[in-house]
Amino acid sequence: MTLNFEIQENKILLTGDTFALKEQIKQNGGRWNVQEKHWWLPHNEQNLDVLKTLGFTKNEIKSESPAVNSFEDKTFFKISEFVQIINAVIKSNLSNQYWIYGEISSFKTANGHVFFDLVEKDVSLGTSMKAASISCILWAGKKTFLQEKLNEIPFADGTQMKVKVAVDFRKEGSKIIAIVEDVDAEHTKGNLLLQRLSIVQELKKRNLYQKNKSSHLKAFPNRIALITAENSRACADFLDELKLSKISFQISLFDCNMQGENTSDNVVTAFKNIAENRTNKFDCVVVTRGGGSKLDLRWFDDLEIAKQIAYCGLPVITAVGHFDDVSIADEVSFRCEKTPTAAARFLTSTIHDSFVELFSRVDNMGRVLLHRFEKEHQALNIIEQKIILNVKRRFQTEYKNIERIEQFLKIFTSSIEKTMQRGFSLVYDDNDKILTGQDFAQENFPKELKINFSFEDGPQKKSVQVSATVHTVTIEDQHDRKILR
């Protein structure tokens, strides 16, 4: 069991198989460094003595080596000799393998080999460096051996990596190289998860996480702003599915890179152009891309893209081509579909369902109107029957009244004729108004009268004029009698 310690500033760093001694280390104030995965103790003499009793040995750079001793009497060296000294010192003192972590930069591949720099941007206080870096090489054979682990993480620029390396000195260029021997995929996945959780927490803090989900999707969303790569399979699948529906969609394409470092800038710019577009008024926005590895989702675990989706005034439908996982963009969008085809089917089914509902309402309205028409028709028939019945009754009543009047007139006429036959007559004034007894009682009524009688004598009509004088008019009431002369 190899147990080593190294003194750095005010700490004692422990390396080797320390699992069996962790309780003793804890009792002496030991702390576990989660990121670097090693124990450390405060630097003091007591802890140094404890470590010696536990079997720890100090890592020190040896001052002597065969290479160095061979040149110890020289006062100056050739470049090749000096390089050999450096190489001998490194091999004799840095022969172990070390776990180091940092951010990948300058990533490139050649002939199956991978070359990159591992950078520490936040250098600890007390140093004058703004950033520390070391060149790393992952040979093709080792890459094949580690491929399963590499498939679980985004092995590219910007990724936080923890790798196990062996130190190598390249004589050509006199450069120290870290040869990658192993990869800690869990370290990278943990950093990605923390980054993702941080973005989600920030969105919730700003009340943006559920904002787009509260948008209203129109019943007929046929004017679509499509964010995708123009010549991609995702774009073709989406448009082909819309064509199959036979619905007249209006598509405005915003061509973007859907993976890689330019994804965020492209997508954010597309959303801004959609918001500023005054010519076309859209019903929704669709963000779609083709399938890929699980790691491709990281391009949509982006705070700026999520913010644009949240602030968009239109419902945003995402389909980034993954069945088992969702990105932050999927989480904050109005609706998340797994594939471009599924997104197109959602829109076509939405319009189809709206047509079905519309026709159902029209059908229901027709049935209601037909029922109302039948009901009103029945009511009108009843009113018509009542009117006919009432008219008949009124005619019968009036007919009976006319018959009674006719009988009365017959009686009246018969009575007048009989009266006339007995010598009575009807007296008219100059205006052909029948004179009554009341007329004779008027003071201005003339006392001398000339009365014309006309009668029929067989086929002839004769007329007789008679002069008359009114002598006495008697008016009686209940109390007395008045005589007017």
Salt bridges, closest charged atoms under 4 A:
GLU36 OE1 - HIS38 NE2 2.48
GLU60 OE2 - LYS58 NZ 3.63
GLU81 OE2 - LYS74 NZ 2.84
GLU103 OE2 - LYS121 NZ 3.12
GLU152 OE1 - LYS189 NZ 3.16
GLU181 OE1 - LYS142 NZ 3.44
ASP182 OD1 - LYS149 NZ 2.96
ASP184 OD2 - LYS37 NZ 2.91
GLU186 OE2 - LYS189 NZ 3.07
GLU202 OE2 - ARG206 NE 2.80
ASP237 OD1 - ARG233 NE 3.02
GLU241 OE2 - ARG345 NE 3.23
ASP283 OD1 - LYS218 NZ 3.38
ASP283 OD1 - ARG223 NH2 2.87
ASP296 OD2 - ARG289 NH2 3.86
ASP301 OD1 - ARG196 NE 3.63
GLU304 OE2 - LYS307 NZ 3.55
GLU331 OE2 - ARG196 NH2 2.65
GLU337 OE2 - ARG335 NE 2.56
ASP353 OD1 - HIS352 ND1 3.66
GLU357 OE2 - ARG361 NH2 2.84
ASP363 OD2 - ARG367 NH1 2.22
GLU376 OE2 - ARG372 NE 3.01
GLU398 OE2 - ARG394 NE 2.95
GLU406 OE2 - LYS410 NZ 3.79
ASP457 OD2 - LYS462 NZ 2.63
GLU476 OE2 - ARG481 NE 2.77
